[in-house]
């Protein structure tokens, strides 16, 4: 790949999926990425081992208040994505993400945002996954330099010379073959093994999940080599000291 694992380090690209978490990982001795599917993020981290650099498509870092249309990273990357902006969900404040019901989440999100905004159902369905990672980073601060947030559509844009993908990955909930082909061709140009993508996703994951894990793997390699940039350029930290940034 354009930026593979540095000596002695495992890199992984991770995405949430129906069965839990899908990952593509490469270590120093691997000639091609390994495909992993695990129900819990902690299970995945245990298997990847100490020192793994992990790029994950899941919001990391939760502000106390939201000003504008989402967290700073979401606002920072949307202008680059053109027609793909709808892939960037607005994540609300920490108290809203920690709320047990959709109704409470909407009430808390509106109370902690300016202008007041409720929560989309798409964002709400991510909250359990967000908190899996958040609780791990609170409990193990040493992981904060190794688990970082990226956004697949923005990652594709970065790998495509800052030009957003022309086609969507899905249309009305169904995988779009043209979108899959466009992203596969870009990944192969950046050194991804085409067989990994040609074999399709495992049961419990969809093709778009596999593509997202693949592009996140490329970004993980670039990040481990110091080739990524945080968005926004001067990211804040939440009250637990967790960085609020998308890297690409």
C-alpha positions as CSV (number, residue, x, y, z in Angstrom):
1,X,0.0,0.0,0.0
2,X,1.0,3.6,-0.4
3,X,1.8,3.7,3.4
4,X,2.1,0.2,4.9
5,X,3.0,-0.7,8.5
6,X,6.2,0.8,9.9
7,X,8.7,-1.7,11.2
8,X,7.3,-3.7,14.1
9,X,3.8,-2.1,14.0
10,X,0.4,-3.5,13.2
11,X,-2.0,-1.1,11.4
12,X,-5.8,-1.6,11.1
13,X,-8.8,0.0,9.4
14,X,-12.0,-0.5,11.2
15,X,-15.7,0.1,10.5
16,X,-18.9,-0.7,12.4
17,X,-21.1,-3.3,10.8
18,X,-24.2,-5.4,11.5
19,X,-22.2,-8.1,13.3
20,X,-20.1,-5.6,15.3
21,X,-16.8,-4.4,13.9
22,X,-15.1,-5.3,10.6
23,X,-11.3,-4.7,10.3
24,X,-8.6,-5.1,7.8
25,X,-5.2,-5.4,9.5
26,X,-1.6,-5.7,8.4
27,X,1.5,-6.4,10.4
28,X,5.2,-6.4,9.5
29,X,5.1,-10.1,8.4
30,X,1.9,-9.9,6.4
31,X,1.9,-9.9,2.6
32,X,-1.7,-9.0,2.4
33,X,-4.3,-7.6,4.8
34,X,-6.1,-9.9,7.3
35,X,-9.9,-9.7,7.6
36,X,-11.3,-9.7,11.1
37,X,-14.9,-9.6,12.3
38,X,-15.6,-9.2,16.0
39,X,-18.7,-8.4,18.1
40,X,-16.9,-6.0,20.5
41,X,-14.3,-3.3,19.8
42,X,-12.4,-4.5,22.9
43,X,-12.2,-8.0,21.3
44,X,-10.7,-6.5,18.2
45,X,-8.1,-4.5,20.1
46,X,-7.1,-7.6,22.1
47,X,-6.5,-9.5,18.8
48,X,-4.6,-6.7,17.1
49,X,-2.3,-6.6,20.1
50,X,-0.3,-3.8,21.9
51,X,1.0,-1.0,19.7
52,X,-1.5,-1.4,16.9
53,X,-2.4,1.8,15.1
54,X,-6.1,1.8,14.4
55,X,-8.2,4.1,12.2
56,X,-11.9,3.8,12.9
57,X,-15.0,5.2,11.3
58,X,-16.6,6.3,14.5
59,X,-16.8,9.6,16.3
60,X,-14.2,10.0,19.0
61,X,-14.2,12.9,21.4
62,X,-17.5,14.3,22.7
63,X,-17.9,18.1,23.5
64,X,-20.1,19.4,26.2
65,X,-21.8,21.8,23.8
66,X,-22.2,22.0,20.0
67,X,-22.1,25.2,18.1
68,X,-23.2,25.0,14.5
69,X,-23.8,21.8,12.5
70,X,-22.0,19.2,14.6
71,X,-18.7,18.8,16.2
72,X,-15.7,20.6,14.8
73,X,-14.4,17.7,12.7
74,X,-17.7,17.3,11.0
75,X,-17.9,21.0,10.1
76,X,-14.3,20.9,8.9
77,X,-14.6,18.1,6.4
78,X,-18.1,18.7,4.9
79,X,-16.9,21.5,2.5
80,X,-14.6,19.0,0.8
81,X,-17.2,16.4,0.1
82,X,-19.7,18.1,-2.3
83,X,-22.6,15.7,-3.0
84,X,-21.1,13.2,-0.4
85,X,-21.7,15.6,2.5
86,X,-24.8,13.6,3.6
87,X,-22.4,10.8,4.8
88,X,-21.2,13.1,7.6
89,X,-23.7,12.8,10.5
90,X,-23.9,15.5,13.1
91,X,-23.0,14.1,16.5
92,X,-24.4,15.9,19.6
93,X,-23.0,16.7,23.0
94,X,-21.7,14.1,25.4
95,X,-24.8,14.2,27.6
96,X,-27.0,13.5,24.5
97,X,-24.8,10.6,23.4
98,X,-25.0,9.1,26.9
99,X,-28.8,9.4,27.0
100,X,-30.6,6.0,27.3
101,X,-33.5,6.8,24.9
102,X,-34.0,8.6,21.6
103,X,-36.4,11.1,23.2
104,X,-34.0,12.0,26.0
105,X,-31.1,12.3,23.5
106,X,-33.1,14.8,21.4
107,X,-34.0,16.8,24.5
108,X,-30.5,16.9,25.7
109,X,-29.0,17.6,22.3
110,X,-31.4,20.6,21.8
111,X,-30.5,21.9,25.3
112,X,-26.7,21.8,24.6
113,X,-26.5,23.1,21.1
114,X,-26.6,26.5,19.4
115,X,-28.8,26.7,17.4
116,X,-30.8,24.0,19.2
117,X,-30.7,20.7,17.2
118,X,-32.2,17.4,17.9
119,X,-30.6,14.1,16.9
120,X,-31.1,12.2,13.6
121,X,-32.1,8.5,13.9
122,X,-28.9,7.6,11.9
123,X,-26.7,9.3,14.5
124,X,-28.6,7.8,17.5
125,X,-28.1,4.3,16.2
126,X,-24.3,5.0,16.5
127,X,-24.3,6.0,20.1
128,X,-23.7,2.5,21.5
129,X,-20.7,2.1,19.2
130,X,-19.4,5.5,20.0
131,X,-19.6,4.8,23.8
132,X,-17.7,1.4,23.3
133,X,-14.7,3.3,22.1
134,X,-15.2,6.3,24.4
135,X,-15.2,4.2,27.6
136,X,-12.1,2.4,26.5
137,X,-10.3,5.6,25.9
138,X,-11.4,7.0,29.3
139,X,-10.2,3.8,31.0
140,X,-6.9,3.5,29.1
141,X,-5.5,6.9,28.2
142,X,-2.5,5.2,26.6
143,X,-4.7,4.1,23.7
144,X,-5.5,7.7,22.7
145,X,-2.4,8.0,20.5
146,X,-3.2,4.7,18.8
147,X,-7.0,4.8,18.1
148,X,-8.0,7.7,16.0
149,X,-11.1,8.8,14.1
150,X,-11.3,8.9,10.3
151,X,-14.2,9.3,7.9
152,X,-14.2,7.0,4.9
153,X,-15.7,9.4,2.4
154,X,-13.2,12.0,3.4
155,X,-10.4,9.4,3.3
156,X,-11.4,8.6,-0.3
157,X,-11.4,12.3,-1.0
158,X,-7.9,12.7,0.5
159,X,-6.5,9.8,-1.5
160,X,-8.1,11.2,-4.6
161,X,-6.2,14.5,-4.5
162,X,-8.9,16.2,-2.5
163,X,-11.6,15.4,-5.1
164,X,-14.7,13.8,-3.6
165,X,-16.0,10.5,-5.1
166,X,-18.3,11.1,-8.0
167,X,-20.7,8.3,-7.2
168,X,-22.4,7.2,-3.9
169,X,-21.6,3.9,-2.3
170,X,-25.3,3.3,-1.7
171,X,-28.6,4.4,-3.3
172,X,-31.8,4.1,-1.2
173,X,-30.1,1.7,1.1
174,X,-28.7,-0.6,-1.6
175,X,-25.0,-0.9,-2.6
176,X,-24.3,1.0,-5.8
177,X,-22.1,-1.0,-8.1
178,X,-20.7,2.1,-9.7
179,X,-19.7,3.5,-6.3
180,X,-18.1,0.2,-5.4
181,X,-16.1,0.2,-8.6
182,X,-14.9,3.8,-8.3
183,X,-13.7,3.3,-4.7
184,X,-12.1,-0.1,-5.5
185,X,-10.1,1.4,-8.4
186,X,-8.8,4.1,-6.1
187,X,-7.8,1.7,-3.4
188,X,-6.0,-0.5,-5.9
189,X,-4.1,2.5,-7.1
190,X,-3.0,3.0,-3.5
191,X,-1.7,-0.5,-3.3
192,X,-4.7,-2.4,-1.8
193,X,-4.8,-6.1,-2.8
194,X,-7.7,-6.3,-5.2
195,X,-8.5,-9.9,-4.1
196,X,-9.4,-8.7,-0.6
197,X,-12.2,-6.6,-2.2
198,X,-13.1,-9.1,-4.9
199,X,-13.9,-11.8,-2.3
200,X,-16.6,-9.5,-0.8
201,X,-17.6,-9.0,2.8
202,X,-18.1,-11.8,5.4
203,X,-21.5,-12.6,6.7
204,X,-22.6,-9.8,9.1
205,X,-21.0,-7.1,7.1
206,X,-21.9,-5.3,3.8
207,X,-19.7,-4.3,0.8
208,X,-19.6,-0.7,1.9
209,X,-18.4,-1.8,5.3
210,X,-15.5,-3.7,3.7
211,X,-14.6,-0.7,1.5
212,X,-14.6,1.6,4.5
213,X,-12.4,-0.7,6.5
214,X,-10.0,-0.9,3.5
215,X,-9.7,2.9,3.0
216,X,-9.3,3.3,6.8
217,X,-6.4,0.8,6.6
218,X,-4.6,3.0,4.1
219,X,-5.2,6.0,6.3
220,X,-3.9,4.1,9.3
221,X,-0.6,3.4,7.5
222,X,-0.3,7.0,6.5
223,X,-1.0,8.1,10.0
224,X,1.6,5.8,11.5
225,X,4.1,7.3,9.0
226,X,3.2,10.9,10.0
227,X,1.4,11.6,6.7
228,X,-2.1,12.6,7.9
229,X,-3.5,16.0,9.0
230,X,-6.1,16.6,11.7
231,X,-9.4,18.4,10.8
232,X,-9.9,20.9,12.1
233,X,-6.3,22.1,12.1
234,X,-6.3,23.0,15.8
235,X,-8.6,20.4,17.3
236,X,-10.1,20.7,20.8
237,X,-10.2,18.0,23.5
238,X,-13.2,16.9,25.4
239,X,-13.4,17.1,29.2
240,X,-11.7,13.7,29.5
241,X,-8.8,15.0,27.4
242,X,-9.7,13.0,24.3
243,X,-8.9,14.6,21.0
244,X,-11.8,15.7,18.8
245,X,-10.5,15.4,15.3
246,X,-10.9,13.5,12.0
247,X,-7.5,12.6,10.5
248,X,-7.0,12.3,6.8
